[in-house]
Amino acid sequence: MLRTFAPLAAVALAACSGPSITVTQDPTIPMPGSATYYWGPPPEHVPDGQGVVAQSPVIQERIKTAINTELQNKGYRETDSTQATFMVRFAVGSKTTQTQVNANTSTGAGVVSSNVCGGAACWSGWDYGWYGSQTTDVQGRQSGVVVDLVDRKSKTLAWRGIYAKEATGKVPTQEAVQEAVNKLFAKLPAAGSKH
């Protein structure tokens, strides 16, 4: 029975992993600057090998709303493209992941009932048990968002945040999207701070 449940437990543990958040910032560009931004076009490809770009208008609008809310909470102000310090753009993507999970299984030593017979022989006493390893391929889908703040004047990437998490197969609510964006923007310098 242990051999049957070990791979299932590995799948359940893999599915429960939390988000992966990666933030990079160019130290040569002052952040947050004048803390103004405008919306630029999304990148043609999802950066950093994050997979295929999702085109769902519902998800796109929820993410844009969440980013606007979080930028404004940090003191950034949306303005026109000629006055803004940063161009903000984002892409939503997903990719299939595959990992191998090794599950060591064993049965302990124990007493075999006396006079067990099989084939041409009978035996009694201790059984030494069984030990082995089973490798299972676990396939999943990760989805996420990449948000860029690009310095408008130099057209240099000033800040990038990547949020990736195991996909649930459901369209996330506005509240779930906002929570993810809040976590992603935790390391974005707020207006009034010197970074």
C-alpha positions in Angstrom: 0.0 0.0 0.0 2.9 2.4 0.7 4.2 1.9 -2.8 0.8 3.2 -4.2 0.6 6.3 -2.1 4.2 7.6 -2.3 3.9 9.0 -5.9 0.5 10.5 -5.1 2.0 12.3 -2.1 4.8 13.6 -4.2 2.3 15.0 -6.7 0.3 16.7 -3.9 3.4 18.3 -2.5 4.5 19.6 -5.9 1.1 21.1 -6.4 1.2 22.9 -3.1 4.3 24.9 -3.8 4.1 28.7 -3.3 4.9 31.3 -5.9 8.3 32.1 -7.3 9.1 35.8 -7.4 12.1 37.2 -9.1 12.9 40.9 -9.1 15.8 42.6 -11.0 16.6 46.3 -10.9 19.2 48.3 -12.8 21.2 50.1 -10.2 22.2 52.9 -12.6 18.6 54.1 -13.0 17.3 56.1 -10.1 14.1 54.5 -8.7 11.5 55.7 -8.4 12.6 58.9 -10.1 9.6 61.3 -10.5 7.4 58.2 -10.0 5.3 58.8 -13.1 4.4 56.2 -15.7 2.4 55.4 -18.8 1.3 52.2 -20.3 3.3 50.8 -23.2 2.6 48.0 -25.5 3.1 44.5 -24.2 6.3 42.7 -25.2 6.0 40.5 -28.2 7.3 37.5 -26.3 7.2 36.6 -22.7 10.7 37.4 -21.4 13.1 35.0 -19.7 11.6 31.8 -21.2 8.3 32.0 -19.3 6.3 30.2 -22.0 3.5 31.3 -24.3 1.7 34.6 -24.0 -1.9 34.4 -22.8 -4.3 36.6 -24.6 -7.4 36.4 -22.3 -8.9 39.9 -22.1 -10.4 39.2 -18.7 -7.0 38.2 -17.2 -5.2 41.1 -19.0 -7.7 43.7 -17.6 -7.5 42.2 -14.0 -3.7 42.4 -14.1 -3.6 45.9 -15.5 -6.1 47.0 -12.8 -4.0 45.3 -10.1 -0.7 46.9 -11.3 -2.4 50.4 -11.5 -3.7 50.0 -7.9 -0.3 48.8 -6.6 1.7 51.6 -8.4 -0.7 54.2 -7.0 -0.4 52.7 -3.5 3.4 53.2 -3.8 3.0 56.8 -4.8 3.4 56.4 -8.6 1.2 58.6 -10.8 -0.1 57.7 -14.3 0.5 60.5 -16.9 1.0 60.9 -20.6 4.0 59.3 -22.5 5.8 62.6 -23.0 6.0 63.4 -19.3 6.4 60.0 -17.6 9.6 58.6 -16.2 8.7 55.0 -16.9 6.8 53.0 -19.5 5.0 50.1 -17.8 4.3 46.9 -19.7 3.4 43.4 -18.8 2.9 39.9 -20.3 1.0 36.9 -19.0 2.3 33.5 -19.8 2.2 29.9 -19.0 4.5 26.9 -19.6 4.4 23.2 -19.0 6.8 21.9 -16.4 8.0 18.3 -15.9 9.9 17.0 -13.0 10.9 13.6 -11.9 10.0 12.6 -8.3 11.8 9.7 -6.6 9.9 7.8 -4.0 11.7 5.4 -1.8 9.5 2.6 -0.7 10.0 -0.2 1.7 8.3 -2.8 3.8 9.7 -3.6 7.1 11.0 -6.9 8.3 8.4 -9.0 10.0 7.4 -12.5 11.1 5.9 -14.7 8.4 3.3 -17.1 9.8 4.7 -20.5 10.4 4.6 -23.1 7.6 3.9 -20.8 4.7 4.1 -23.0 1.6 4.5 -22.1 -2.0 5.7 -24.0 -5.0 7.8 -26.9 -3.8 9.0 -25.5 -0.5 7.7 -24.4 2.9 9.3 -21.8 5.2 8.6 -20.0 8.5 10.3 -17.2 10.4 11.5 -13.7 9.4 10.9 -12.0 6.1 13.5 -9.3 5.4 11.1 -7.0 3.6 11.5 -5.1 0.4 13.2 -1.8 -0.4 13.1 0.0 -3.7 12.8 3.3 -5.5 10.2 4.4 -8.0 10.6 7.4 -10.3 7.5 9.2 -11.4 7.3 12.0 -14.0 5.1 14.8 -12.6 3.8 17.2 -15.2 2.3 20.6 -14.3 1.6 24.0 -15.7 3.1 27.1 -14.3 1.5 30.5 -15.1 2.7 33.9 -14.3 3.2 37.5 -15.1 6.2 39.6 -16.1 6.0 43.3 -15.3 8.6 45.8 -16.7 9.3 49.4 -15.8 11.4 50.8 -18.7 13.1 54.2 -18.4 11.4 56.3 -21.0 14.4 58.5 -21.9 17.1 55.8 -22.2 14.6 53.0 -23.2 16.5 50.8 -20.6 14.9 48.2 -18.5 14.9 49.8 -15.0 12.9 47.1 -13.0 11.5 43.7 -13.8 9.3 41.5 -11.6 8.4 37.9 -12.5 5.7 36.1 -10.6 5.2 32.4 -11.4 3.0 29.9 -9.7 1.5 26.4 -10.3 -1.6 26.9 -12.4 -5.0 25.9 -10.9 -6.9 25.7 -14.2 -9.3 28.4 -13.1 -9.4 32.1 -14.1 -8.1 34.0 -11.0 -10.4 36.5 -9.3 -9.5 40.2 -9.1 -8.6 39.6 -5.4 -6.2 36.8 -6.2 -4.6 38.8 -9.0 -4.2 41.8 -6.6 -2.6 39.7 -4.0 -0.1 38.3 -6.5 0.7 41.8 -7.8 1.1 43.1 -4.2 3.7 40.3 -3.5 5.4 41.0 -6.8 5.7 44.8 -6.1 6.9 44.4 -2.5 10.4 45.2 -3.6 9.6 48.1 -5.9 10.8 51.3 -4.4 8.0 53.6 -3.3 7.8 57.3 -4.2 9.6 59.3 -1.6 12.2 56.5 -0.9 15.8 56.8 -2.0 17.1 53.7 -3.8 
